[in-house]
Amino acid sequence: MMETHMSRRSAFSVLAGLLAAGVSACGSADPSTPEQAGPGGRFGAEWESHARTYMAWPAQEAVWGPYLDDVRKDIAGLAQAIAEYEQVVLLARDSQRDAAQRACGSGVEVISLAVDDLWARDTIPVFVEQNGKVVGVDLNFSGWGNKQSHDNDGPLGRKLLSRYGIPRYQAPFVAEGGALETDGQGTLLVTESSIVNDNRNPGKSRDQLETELRQTLGIEKVIWCAGVRGEDITDAHIDCLARYVAPGVVLLDTAFPGSPADSWSRSSEQARQVLAEATDARGRKLEVIDLPQPDPDRITGYGDAFVSSYANFYIANGAVFLPEFGDRQADDRAQGILRDHLPGRDVVAVPIDEIAAGGGGIHCSTHDQPGTPPR
């Protein structure tokens, strides 16, 4: 492994702490009245048809420092790879739009919308299907519980939905897209640490939040894993831990064999127990399949916050994208597991070491909008 350095997002959190007044001023998403779209509907699975993928251009040197150009190369490469299969719309600050377009090429549509960072999974609304229409559910992005400044990313959901004429519903709770994993048939996987947390939903109980999740997303059953509090900026999103690849089938991130136990491996084992005992909304027992991490001594990435989870894959139209970490044996094994469980899709490995060093992955950097692909 290469020399470690502070997580990009952690670095910005330190800066935000020094600028406390700025953080307190942007503590929640834009409070404007939502459009008249009701909650509920159906929260679809990622393997269903996409109209497009949204991504965001890393904007701030304060976050990425000398690694800003490198992480932009990762984002551009990922956008180009996905654009081979479906439309990619990349959001960029107006002053950076032309540079982003040059980096991504003509196959990616770059539009001017002010963003703070690249984590489109969390800053963009989730989508539900309601009465034949797509509705954007604004999850009130708060910088992962006010850990990071979000002057632009807070109101981003409202602005994006307005631009595309998509009805907006404002959720009665605070969450992020990476905290929500569904089978498209009424079951939701979540971590308690990232939702039942006073840094997002102060004073709300798990039962209260489960009711709100059900009503807002049209969910019939919520399966709660414990997660991990306070060890990363997200408080352990589910999308690095447990992912559906089909109804009733979950891939589980597991530690590299022989690794010393830590909070993350204990979280994985706790999730395994929960999933093994659970049934989904249709009464099925879950099939849980291990998705082992690479050997930390063989990967090309670096940093204490480096996310070496293959579970942070992204399913697009006709393909599934997963990280390539440099441990050939582990990379090949992960690709084989996804190939076996997502038949009929190309399996595309993408190097994303700078994104991973920032504490995220491919899924964290992308956001799917359901619907028919544009012609």
N, C-alpha and C positions, 0 to 999 in steps of 0.2 A: 504493500500500500504506500501511497505517497504521503508526504508530510501533512499533518492535520492542520486545519485552520477553523476559525469560528464560522458557524452556519451563517449564510447570507441573511436569512431572516432574523436570526438571533442578533446579528450585528445591527440591523435596523431597529430591533427592539431596544437595544441599548441607546441608540440615537433618540428613539421616541421617548425613552425615559428621561433623557436630558432635556427634551422639549415637551415637558409634561402638559403645558398649556395647550399645545397643538393637539395632543392626544385626547384630552378631555373635551376639546371642542368638537371632535368628530367621533363621538362615542357610539353612534348608531347610524343605521342607514337613513337615507332621506325619508322624512315622515310624511311625504305628500300622500294625499288620498289615493288609494289604489283605484284602478278602473273597475267597473262593475263585472267582476268575474268571481263566481263563487268557489269555495274550496271543494275538495273531493275529486271526483273523476277517477282516472287510473294513472298511476305512476308506472310507466313502462320500463321494460328491461333494456339494458344497453345493446343487446344483440338484435333488437328490432330495428326496422329501417330508420335511417337518419336523413333529415333534410340537409344538415350541414354539421360541421364541427367548428366550434369557436375556440380561439386561442388568444393570448395576449402577449404583447411585446414587453420584455423587461425594460423598465423605464428609468430606474434610479441608480446612480452610482453609489448613493448612500447605502443601498442594500447590498450590491454586488462588488463594489470597490473595483480592484484591478481585474476581476473575473467577469465584468459586465460583457465584454466582447465575446468571451468564450461561451457564456450562457446564452447569449443571443444566437451564436452559431448552433447550439443545441436546439433551440426553439425553431430556427429556420430549417434545420435538417429534419426535425420531426414534422413540421408543417408540410414540407415538400413530400415526405413519405406518405402522409395521410392523404394529401391532395391527389395521389395516384388512384385513390379509391372513392373519395367523396369530396364535396366542396368544403374548403377550409376558409373561414373568415377570421382574420387576425386583427385584433383591436390594438391601435397604437395612438400615442399622443400625436397631435397634429404636427408638431415640430419634428417628430421621429418617423412619420408615416413613409416618406420617400425612402429613407434609409432601410426601413423594414421591408418595403416592397422590393428594393434591390437585393436584399439578402435572401428573401424568400422566393423571388422569381415570379414570373407571370402566372404560374399555376395556382398561386395563393392570392385571394382577395384581401387586401389590407385596407381597413377603413379607419377614419379618424374618430376615436373616442378616447377620452382621457382615462388612463389607467395608472395604477401605482406599481403593480408587479405582475408576474406571469401566471399566477395561480387561478386560471379560468374556472377550474372545477368548483372553486369555493366562492368566487366573486360574482359569477353569473347565475341567474335563477335556475332552479330545476323546472322541468316541464311535466305537466300532466295533460292527459287527453280528457276532454270534457265535452259531451254532446257534439262529438265530431270535430271539435276545435282543439288546438294546442293553447294551453294557458301557461304563462310563466309564473311560478311561485317564488316571490322575492323572499329570501330567507334572512333578510336584515343583516347583511354581512357587517361584522363589527371588528374586523382585524383579529379574529380568533380570540375574542374576549378582551379587546383593547390591548393586545400585545404588540400591535403594529399600527402605525399611522395608515389611514385609509380614506383620506379626503376625496379621492377619486373613485376608489373601489367600492366605497359605501353606497353611493348613488348610482353605480354602474348598471345595476339590474334594471332600474327604472328607465334609464336612458337607452339602453339596448333594446328593451321591449318596445319602447315608444318608436324607435327608429324602424323597427320591423313590423310595427302595427300588431303586436301580439298582446292580447289581454293580460293584465297583471293582477295577481292576487297577493296581498301582503300577509305573510304567515304571522300567526300570533306568538311565535317563538323565534329565537335566534339559533341559526345552525349554518352549516356549509354543505355544499354538494358532496364533498368527500366523506361526510359523516353518514351518508344515506346509501344503502345498497339494497336493491329490490330484485325480485324474480319476475316482476311484471304480472304476477298472479296474486297480489295482495299481501305478500310477505315482505317485511323490511328487516334488514340486519343493521344494527347500530352498536356503537360503544357508549356505555353510560358516561364515561369520562369526558366525552366531547359534547354531550348534550345536557345531562343532568349536572350542571356545573354553574356555580354562581357567577363565574366570569362571563357567562352568556345569558343564563336564565335564572337570575337570582330569586330565591324564594319558591321556585316551582319544584314540585315533587316529581318523581319518575312517573307516577300514575297520571298526574296532570299532563305532563309532556307527552306521554303515550297517547292520551286521548286527543291531544292537539295534532300529533303526527297522523293518527288515524283519520281524523276529520279533514285535515288539510290535504293529504296525499291520497286519500281513498284506500288506506291500508286496513287490512283485516287483522293482521297479527304482526306484532313487533317482537323480535328476538334480540335480547339485550346481552351483549358481551361486556365484561367489566372495563376493558381498555386500560390505559395508563394515564394518570394525571400529572401534568407539569413537567414531563420529560422532553416534550417537543412542543412546538408552537401550536399544533392542532389539538393537543390532548388526546392523541392516538385515534385518528380517523380510521373507520372501518375499511377504507379502500386500500390500505396497506396491510390489512390483516386477513380478511375473509371476503371472497368474491364469488358471486354466482356465475356459472357458465351455462346453466340450464336450470329449469325448475327442479328443485330438489337436489341439486348438485352444487357443492361449494368447494372452492379451492382455498386452502388454509396456508398462509405464510408460516413456515417453520424455520427454526434456527439451523445453521449449518451443523451437521453432526459433530459432536465433540466440543462444541462451543460452551464456554462457561455460562451458567444460568444467570440471567439478568431480568430486569422488569419486563422486557419485551418477550423473552422466551416464556416467562411465566404467564404473560398475557395470552400468548398463543395457546399454551396448554389449558388455560382457563376457558378460552373460546372453544377449544376442541371438546371439552366436557359439556359446555352449554349446547353446542351444535349436535353432539351425539345424543343428547337427551331430548332435543326439541323436535317438534313437528311443525310443518308450515301451515299456511292458511287453508290448504286443502287436505290437511291431515296426514301428509306424507312424512316419513322419516327422512332425514337428510343424509345423503352420501357425502362424506367429508374426505377430500383428497389432499394429501400433503403437497405443498409447493416449496421445496427447500431453498433456502438462501444459498448464495455462492460462498466459497471459501474466502474469508476476509483477507487472507494472505495472498490471494491470487487475483483479486480484482484490481482494475486500473484506477478506481476512484479513491477518494481520500476525504478526510474530515470526520469529526466526531458526530456530525449530524447526517452523514451519508446514509441514504436510504437504499439498502440493498435488497429490497423486496420485489420479487417478480410479480407479486399479487397486484401491484399497481399498474397492471396492463390496461389497454384501452381497446374495446371492440368497436370496429368501424364497419361500414358496408363492405363485405367481402374480405375482410382482413382482421387480424388481431395484432396489436403492436405491444411489444414488451421490451424491457431494457436489455442491453448487452453489456455485461459487467466485466468481461475479460477473463473469467474463469470458464474456459471452453467446455469442460465437462458439465458444469452447472448450467451454463447458458444452453447447451444442447438438451439437457434434461428438461429444463423449463419449457423450451420450445416444443419438445415432444409431448409434454403433458397438455399444453394448450392445443396442439394439433389433434390429439386424441379426443379432446372434450369440446372442441369447436370445429367439427368436421365441415369441409366445404369452404373454409376460409384460408387465405394465405396467412402464414405466420411470419411476421416481419420484426426482426430484432434491430433496435436502433441504439447507438451509443448516446448516452445522456449523462455523462459523469458530472458535468457542471450543474445540471438540474438536480441530480441526486445529492450532490454536495450541499445544495441549498435546502435540503430537507424534504424533497418531494420526488415525483416521478412523472411518468407519461400520463397516467390518469389524472394526476393533480394539475397537469398543464393543459388539459383538453376538456371540452364540455360539449356533449351531443345534444342536438335539438331533434326530437323525433319528427317523422314525416316522410313524405315522398321526395326523393332527390330531385332537384331542379334539372330540367333538360338542358 
